[in-house]
Amino acid sequence: MKRIPTIGALMTPFPWHLHVSATVAEARTLMMRQGIHHLPVTDAEHQVLGLVALAALPDTPDPLADWIETVPSVDAHTRADQVLEMMAESHQPVIVVCHHDRLAGIFTWTDVCDRFAEFLREPFLPPNGDDAA
């Protein structure tokens, strides 16, 4: 029987993140270098405080803590359909995924589109040779 996957199976695992003591300039540099738009911000215990969005960051050396947005977080074992529904209802472009209250991953609208494209292609991919004769 097929099952709905958990968000842990679909998220971007081990995302780039910064400590709350970083500056906006450090965050911008990392985000531009890695080609990412959302960056989780953590404290000394690796607890997620929120995230910063590249589009919202000024071009200043301000403390990163001044620009942290609170975003929803879910446990990595949460069913993916529940997360998608939550994102759609709240128009939330990004969700932080935690495991044992620590940052495990991030799930963005880009991830949603990538996974949906894979889902649409799957029936049309050539067989992988594992079919029984």
Secondary structure, 3 states (H helix, E strand, C coil): CCCCCEHHHCCEECCCCEECCCEHHHHHHHHHHHCCCEEEEECCCCCEEEEEEHHHCCCCCCEHHHHCECCCEEECCCEHHHHHHHHHHHCCCEEEEEECCEEEEEEEHHHHHHHHHHHHHHHHCCCCCCCCC
